[in-house]
Amino acid sequence: MELSTWLTNFRELHERARRKLHTSDERALYLEAREQLARTLLAAQGHKLQEGAAARRNFRVPKGLTLDVCFRSGPVRSRTLDISSGGFSCMLNGEPGESEHIGFVLWLPGEEEPPVVGRARIVALIPRSEEGNRRISFTFTDVSEEDRERLEMLIFDLALGYIRA
């Protein structure tokens, strides 16, 4: 199937998923297509997926969302650099412990959207920039399945907005 036709079909499935109009068969087809698109985009970004890992949980899109992070030393407000349904990265000042678990509130776009609230663990610390900030990547350790699904819908909305085919 031609890429533009596949994407048109996926966009229709995605919109039906957003409106919760899928039959159980369509839902299974949509989830399979969503995983296929995530694998393709991860490969295009040059990322390798670990054996058995879900691509849709690892696929990140660039998006600046307001984020409140609570370290042992106190709360900090930042913006995400990128997000996935498995985690996020942001720029922060300070010296968090590499294995520190944090609480977070991730504010989704839209006035009616409740935030995603949970816990996460630091998985990568990038050396400080000249401004004193550092990029920190987190993986979720405690996020509801409902919130993961809301994040995945947002992530695929964003990804489809970036794809012109």
N, C-alpha and C positions, 0 to 999 in steps of 0.2 A: 504494500500500500504506500502511496506517495505521502511524504511527510506532511504536506499542507492538509491533505485529506485526513490523516491520522490526528493532527492537531485540532482540526475543526470538530471531529468526532469527540476528542477528549474534552474540548471546551464545553460541548453540549452535555457530556456526562458530568463534568465538574459543576456546571450550573444546576443540573438536576440534583446533584448531591448537596449543593449549597441550599437548595429549597426543600431538601428531604423528600424528593419525589421518586427515588429509585425503588424498583422492585428488588427483591433479594438477589435475583440474577444480575440485574444491572449494577447493584452495589458490588458484587464480586468482580464483575468486569471492570468497573471503575477503579477499585482498589488495585487490581492487577495492572491496569494502564497507568495509574499513578506511580506505582513502583517502577514500571518500565521507564517512564519519563524521568523519574529521579535518578535511576541508574545511568541513563543516557547523559543527563546534565552533569552528574558527578564525573563521569568519564571525560566529558568535554572540558571540565575544569581541571583535569589531570589528577583527580583523587582516586585512590584505590579503596575499595570497600573490603572490610574484614570478612572472612568466611562466615556465612550465616547471618550477617548483619542486614537490617532493613535499610535500603537506600533512602527511603523517605524520612527516616529518623536522622540520617546523616547529611542529607542535602541541605545546605544553607543558602539563604539569599541575603543580599545586602539590604538592610532596612534599619533606620534609626527610630527606635521606639523608646519612650521614656521608661526608665528602669530604676527601681529602688532596691538597693542591695543592703542587707544587714549583716555586717561582720561582727565579730566579738567586740571589736573596738568601737562599734557604732554604725549607724546607717549612713549610706552615701547615695546620692542621686547621680545617674549617668544616662547615657543613651546607648542602645545596642549598635554594634557595627554590622552584625549579621545575626540571623536566627535560624533555627531548625526546630523540628518537634522534639529534638534530643538535647538541645542546649542553645547557648548564645555566646557572643563575645562582646566586650565593651572596653573602653579606655577608663582606667582608674588610677588614682594616685594612692600611695600608701604601700605598706608591706604586708599583704595578706600571707598567711601560711600556705604553702603549696597544697597541703591536703585539707585545708579549711573548708568546712561545709558552711554554707550561707543560706539565709532565707532571702527570698526575693519577691517583688511584685513587678510584673511586666504589664505595662499599660498598652492595650491593643487599640488600634485606630477605631474611631467611632464613639460617639457619646454614649450609646446604649450598650456597648460591649463591656462586660465586667473584666477586670484584669485577671491575668494568670498568676496564681500565687503558689509558691512551692519552696522546695529546697534544692540546692545544687552544690556541686563539688568542682573545685578548680582542677582543670586538666592541662592547662598550659599558661605559662607566664612568659611574656616577651620582654626583653630588656627595655629599660626606660628610654623614652624619647628625650629630646633636649628640653621639652617643656616639663619633664618630670613625671609624665603619665606613662602607663604601660598597658599594653593590650593583654587582657586576661580572658581566657576561654573557659566556659563552664559547661558541665553536663548535668542534666536534671537527675536528681536522685529521688525526688518525691513530687510528682505532678500527676493530677488525675487524668484518666483516659479521656474524659470529656474535654479537658484543657488541651491535651495533646492533639486531639482531633480538631479543635478550633485553631490551634497553631498550624496544623498541616493545611487546613483550608486556606488560611491567610498566606502561607508560604507558596502554595500553588497558585493562588490569585496573583501574587507578586511575580512568580516565575512566568506565568502566562502573559503578564503585562510586559515582561522584558523580551519575550519571544515574538518575533515578527516573521511569520511564515504563512 
